[in-house]
Amino acid sequence: MFAYIEIIDSEEKVSYGYSNFSFFNGVLSIRPIKGMLGTSTQNIPIKEITDIKEDTYYGWNRISFKFVDKTYSFLYSGYGEFDYLKEHLMTEIMA
């Protein structure tokens, strides 16, 4: 799936941009699109995600969570990615 993601680390350094994300064997994989985010592929074990929140940001749906020392925010893009992310995060966490 394709989404706009913002990542804030513990020193409040912000990376953002479009990326592809997928779920496989209990892991959320975030792969930045070339030239975006300024970071490499990140594999996040779903069971280690904390503080999941759903809200709106300037009228856009947003899902945020914490993993280790970073906050990840996924913004709605209009093509079903938000629902896909929400459904898969909840399914994996409840498993």
C-alpha positions in Angstrom: 0.0 0.0 0.0 1.0 3.6 -0.5 0.8 6.3 2.2 2.2 9.6 3.4 4.2 9.0 6.5 5.8 11.3 9.1 8.4 9.9 11.5 9.5 11.9 14.5 12.5 10.5 16.5 13.3 11.1 20.2 15.3 14.2 19.3 12.3 15.6 17.4 14.0 15.2 14.1 11.3 14.7 11.4 11.4 12.6 8.3 8.4 12.5 6.0 7.2 11.6 2.6 5.5 8.9 0.6 6.2 5.3 1.1 5.0 1.8 0.5 3.9 -0.3 3.5 2.9 -3.9 3.9 2.2 -6.5 6.6 3.8 -10.0 6.6 4.2 -12.5 9.5 3.4 -9.9 12.2 5.7 -7.3 10.8 4.9 -3.9 9.3 7.4 -3.1 6.6 7.8 0.6 5.6 9.7 1.2 2.4 10.4 4.8 1.4 9.9 5.8 -2.2 13.2 6.9 -3.8 14.0 10.4 -2.7 11.5 10.5 0.1 11.7 10.1 3.9 15.5 10.1 4.0 15.5 6.7 5.7 15.9 3.1 4.8 13.3 0.3 4.9 12.0 -0.2 8.4 10.6 -3.5 9.7 8.4 -3.0 12.8 7.1 -6.0 14.8 3.4 -5.3 15.3 3.5 -6.6 18.9 6.1 -4.0 19.8 3.9 -1.0 18.7 2.5 1.1 21.5 0.2 4.2 21.9 -1.9 3.7 18.7 -4.1 6.7 18.1 -6.6 7.6 15.5 -7.5 11.3 15.0 -7.7 14.0 12.3 -5.0 16.4 11.2 -6.2 19.4 9.3 -9.2 17.4 8.2 -7.3 14.3 7.2 -7.6 11.0 9.0 -4.4 10.0 10.8 -3.2 6.9 12.6 -0.2 7.4 14.8 1.8 4.9 17.0 5.1 4.6 18.8 7.8 2.1 18.2 11.0 2.2 20.2 12.0 5.9 20.3 10.0 7.1 17.2 6.4 8.2 16.5 5.0 7.2 13.2 2.0 9.0 11.7 0.1 7.8 8.6 -2.1 10.3 6.8 -5.2 9.3 4.8 -4.5 9.4 1.1 -7.9 8.6 -0.4 -7.4 5.2 -1.9 -8.3 2.9 1.0 -4.8 2.7 2.6 -6.1 4.2 5.8 -8.7 1.5 6.2 -6.2 -1.2 5.2 -3.7 0.1 7.8 -6.3 0.4 10.5 -7.7 -3.1 9.8 -4.4 -4.8 9.7 -2.9 -3.1 12.7 -6.0 -4.1 14.8 -6.1 -7.6 13.4 -2.4 -8.2 14.2 -2.5 -6.6 17.7 -5.6 -8.7 18.6 -4.1 -12.0 17.3 
